[in-house]
Amino acid sequence: MRHIEAIKSVVLLLLVILSITFTFSIWSYAPKFKTIDSNQAVEGSVTNVTDKRPVSDIVLPYKWVFKLGEDDLLGTTDPQDIEPVLSEMMRWKMFGMTAVDQQMTPAELDALLKRSNQYVLYYPGEVPIGVYKDVLEIEDKNVPEVLFNRLIVNWNPEDSLPEIHFVSTVSKTHYKAKVKMEDTQQFQKSIIKKGKQLGRYKEVPVDETRTLTVADEPLELDHATYIVEEINPSLFKDALFNDPNAVRRNLIDTNTEEYGDDHAFMNVNTKTKVLRFVYPPDSQELAIPSELMSTSIEFVNDHNGWTDDYRYSYMNPVSRYIQFQLYDGGLPVFSDIPNETEITEILGDNRIHQYIRPYYTLNSPIKTYKKTLPAATEVAKVLQESDELDATGLEEIKPGYLMFHDTETGVMRLEPYWFYYIKGNWEVFKDVQARKGGGLLGLE
């Protein structure tokens, strides 16, 4: 009997010790939660498309000019003509990158663009060559931070291998490299033969040192009408904020909503269908162009934000700003409503500081018809004869669409026009009004 009592005491003691151990374990347990990084990439998606768009789909030339002899000047802005050129160049390998000129004069640039046996690809903004590596393969190990907005390929008819030039009309720089290709006959077939079939272009003098190379034939384009299809702003809220459940929604007025948490906010204009997401703080440091472009593209890729055909159009490393413009049928779409046809981003510290964009999408048009634009040479003539502007400041003339957004009926019309770039702005050319001395609309 004494042994039974002793055993009970021992068992009771063990139970007490075990109970104390379990209690202490519960009190001291700390689960390993995943740390939330305020600089993490966005999560979630605003579209059902899961494929990320490569740089080669976003950074594209808008014009191809081809020149054989002194009088054989041809060109196009049709993406179906330009695409085979880029596809062939993806097969090349560049090597021997060297600096030719770090401060080109307008006269030197003009002379370079006018040479025979070459073609020029025109880009809307400066492109960092390091980001363009999925289009241009460079064998050199240490490539400088080269920027270009003109890609010139020239060749000697007696030499099968062309030379490629990277020129920036903004930074005034000129680099060149040699080209290796496996099939020189393919170069002749896919580029030179195709270039000989392009439409007529002409060099129009602007001042003593500069000329514009523009189309010398009328251009027929589609005039399209779309029904506005809205993407629910809540999808952007879920994708852009670190913790969507902590986001508060406020109705500011009849056309404005605001979403916010303790770190960021998103302003939504329900009339123009434009939103602005801000994540402080910003940064005052000069951005590295290749970093600015790659970070900005990856940011939109992370939430599948390429809701339509948006293409790179401009960057400013000083203000850490980059812009992607809406395209339709391979042509840029402009609007007099700010940010209605652009995705713009400002890079902060290690992540995007500001993100401004539309939240509509264009599907198949409900109505289309053809419209013929006059030759760009006629546009240049009207502008040069106008008393309303100083035509010596003209930098480019290209086709595009002007968006007319009827917010009452929910319809968007894209009407083709010629646009010209002067004093840092794109202006729409309306030929009838322009001949009367008016009708010019400034577009940022």
Secondary structure, DSSP 8 states (H G I E B T S, - for coil): -HHHHHHHHHHHHHHHHHHHHHHHHHHH---------TT----S-SSS------HHHHS--SEEEEESSSS-EEEE--HHHHHHHHHHHTT-EEEEEEEEESS--HHHHHHHHT-SSEEEEEEEEEEETTGGGGTSEE--SS----EEEEEEEE--TT-SS-EEEEEETTTTEEEEEEEE-S-HHHHIIIIIHHHTTSEEEEEEE-SSS-EEEEE-S-EEEEEEEEE-EE--HHHHHHHHSS-GGG-EEEEEETTEEEEE-SS-EEEEETTTTEEEEE-S----S---HHHHHHHHHHHHHHTT---S-EEEEEEETTTTEEEEEEEETTEEEE-SSTTSSEEEEEE-SSSEEEEEEE-EE--S-SEEEEEEE--HHHHHHHHHH-SSS-GGGEEEEEEEEEEEEETTTTEEEEEEEEEEEETTEEEEE-HHHHHTT---EEE-
